[in-house]
Amino acid sequence: MFSFFKKKEEAVEALPIHVSDTDIVAVADGTMIPLEQVKDEVFAQKMMGDGVAFELKGDVIYAPCNGTLAAAFPTGHAFGFAMKDGVELLIHIGINTVNGNGDGFQVLAKQGQEVSAGTPLVKLDLKKLRANYDMTTMLIITAAGDKEICFIDYGDVTRGQKINK
């Protein structure tokens, strides 16, 4: 039997983690790599700030911290966060994915909402997206204030795993 209705979107649950308001966690399952290895000069040269990147193994991107979702781009490719201690973070999903106008992104969170580390932000159609884009995902510290943020060693990480020291 054929169905003419759009497939029902699957619910994505928040990760069952509890972290402090200064912790930063992995936004997805994958391999955490240095920003310098990203194939985009803006990120590789840290023009937007320091941080890390992830080679994705999972199709959901989660909030990296407790705080406010200060910016949620309608295309679903980028999200900005204000942590309670004043640190500001940016997740940028893929390289040049803004050009797809949201195709392949199912946004799950709204700008202005309070989030906890592990809150689902966006579900990705990785097969579709990888056909057109490098899906390396960057986590950038856009404002650190007087905080020094250091990350754990690079390598495989699990969504929700604490990645700052």
Wavefront OBJ file of the C-alpha trace (Angstrom):
o trace
v 0.000 0.000 0.000
v 1.285 3.473 -0.836
v 1.190 6.353 1.573
v 0.989 9.943 0.429
v 1.665 11.290 3.893
v 5.050 12.500 5.013
v 6.831 10.027 7.252
v 6.184 10.857 10.916
v 9.206 12.490 12.505
v 10.816 10.360 15.194
v 11.085 11.843 18.669
v 14.622 12.306 19.934
v 15.154 12.040 23.674
v 17.503 14.220 25.706
v 20.631 12.468 26.917
v 20.348 11.342 30.556
v 23.377 13.316 31.756
v 23.903 15.877 34.473
v 26.904 18.185 34.294
v 27.979 21.387 36.001
v 27.277 24.783 34.470
v 30.950 25.076 33.434
v 31.164 21.705 31.656
v 31.234 21.332 27.879
v 30.219 17.990 26.351
v 30.594 16.284 22.983
v 27.756 17.315 20.653
v 27.604 13.927 18.899
v 29.186 10.514 18.657
v 32.310 10.789 16.561
v 35.982 11.594 16.471
v 37.100 14.877 18.011
v 39.820 16.547 15.931
v 41.787 19.826 16.068
v 40.230 22.818 14.323
v 43.397 23.133 12.241
v 42.368 19.927 10.396
v 39.028 21.364 9.231
v 38.852 21.911 5.461
v 37.586 25.476 5.808
v 40.056 28.305 6.407
v 37.670 30.352 8.563
v 37.519 27.539 11.113
v 41.010 26.084 10.610
v 42.611 29.492 11.166
v 40.357 30.090 14.202
v 38.941 33.307 12.777
v 35.714 32.738 14.724
v 37.479 31.484 17.838
v 39.234 28.447 19.249
v 37.534 25.105 19.724
v 37.352 21.571 18.371
v 35.698 19.723 15.508
v 33.878 16.409 15.234
v 33.814 13.855 12.445
v 30.254 12.662 12.964
v 29.215 9.069 13.564
v 25.720 9.918 14.815
v 22.828 11.741 13.164
v 21.705 13.912 16.091
v 23.491 17.009 17.376
v 23.053 17.773 21.095
v 23.561 20.905 23.208
v 27.158 21.150 24.434
v 26.324 22.908 27.706
v 23.763 24.151 30.177
v 22.512 27.611 29.269
v 20.425 29.487 26.732
v 20.084 28.647 23.043
v 20.883 32.226 22.063
v 20.833 31.662 18.285
v 19.211 28.976 16.156
v 19.626 29.479 12.427
v 16.432 28.559 10.526
v 18.485 26.334 8.193
v 19.463 24.167 11.176
v 23.176 24.364 10.359
v 24.306 26.514 13.316
v 23.416 27.154 16.940
v 24.789 29.654 19.462
v 24.820 29.207 23.238
v 25.241 31.470 26.239
v 26.487 29.525 29.232
v 25.562 30.668 32.727
v 29.204 31.666 33.428
v 29.284 34.020 30.419
v 31.077 31.718 27.978
v 29.541 31.700 24.488
v 29.718 28.728 22.130
v 28.797 28.116 18.497
v 28.062 24.793 16.821
v 28.467 24.898 13.040
v 27.299 21.678 11.380
v 29.146 20.865 8.178
v 30.955 23.073 5.701
v 28.842 25.239 3.379
v 25.665 23.474 4.561
v 23.922 26.860 4.800
v 23.664 26.633 0.990
v 21.154 23.763 1.320
v 18.555 26.046 2.955
v 17.755 23.499 5.657
v 17.349 20.447 3.410
v 18.475 17.434 5.454
v 18.080 19.193 8.837
v 15.162 18.580 11.225
v 15.445 21.315 13.864
v 14.347 20.127 17.312
v 15.042 23.192 19.492
v 13.998 26.844 19.478
v 16.001 30.005 19.849
v 15.666 31.471 23.327
v 14.957 28.200 25.093
v 16.909 27.125 28.152
v 18.841 23.943 27.411
v 20.769 21.381 29.381
v 23.848 19.648 28.055
v 22.471 16.765 25.993
v 19.292 18.491 24.785
v 18.692 17.396 21.158
v 19.056 20.319 18.734
v 18.799 18.877 15.246
v 18.434 15.498 13.514
v 20.436 15.108 10.320
v 19.795 13.139 7.155
v 23.483 12.258 6.911
v 23.148 10.236 3.719
v 21.621 13.188 1.886
v 23.945 15.754 3.457
v 27.156 13.762 2.912
v 26.305 13.472 -0.780
v 26.798 17.256 -1.036
v 28.832 18.477 1.951
v 31.744 17.806 4.254
v 29.869 17.170 7.509
v 32.712 17.978 9.884
v 31.031 19.816 12.759
v 32.750 22.596 14.655
v 32.306 23.638 18.293
v 33.723 27.136 18.646
v 34.301 29.236 21.763
v 33.164 32.616 20.463
v 33.585 34.374 23.822
v 35.486 32.986 26.803
v 35.517 36.092 28.973
v 38.256 35.610 31.546
v 37.965 31.804 31.406
v 40.676 29.520 30.060
v 39.034 26.550 28.368
v 41.122 23.444 27.714
v 39.882 20.318 25.971
v 40.656 16.642 26.524
v 42.890 14.782 24.083
v 41.563 14.274 20.564
v 40.035 10.942 19.550
v 36.743 9.081 19.724
v 34.049 10.660 21.886
v 30.500 9.781 22.841
v 27.640 12.286 22.755
v 27.320 13.886 26.158
v 30.890 13.020 27.217
v 32.626 15.858 29.069
v 35.337 17.264 26.773
v 36.736 20.208 28.751
v 39.286 19.787 31.532
l 1 2 3 4 5 6 7 8 9 10 11 12 13 14 15 16 17 18 19 20 21 22 23 24 25 26 27 28 29 30 31 32 33 34 35 36 37 38 39 40 41 42 43 44 45 46 47 48 49 50 51 52 53 54 55 56 57 58 59 60 61 62 63 64 65 66 67 68 69 70 71 72 73 74 75 76 77 78 79 80 81 82 83 84 85 86 87 88 89 90 91 92 93 94 95 96 97 98 99 100 101 102 103 104 105 106 107 108 109 110 111 112 113 114 115 116 117 118 119 120 121 122 123 124 125 126 127 128 129 130 131 132 133 134 135 136 137 138 139 140 141 142 143 144 145 146 147 148 149 150 151 152 153 154 155 156 157 158 159 160 161 162 163 164 165
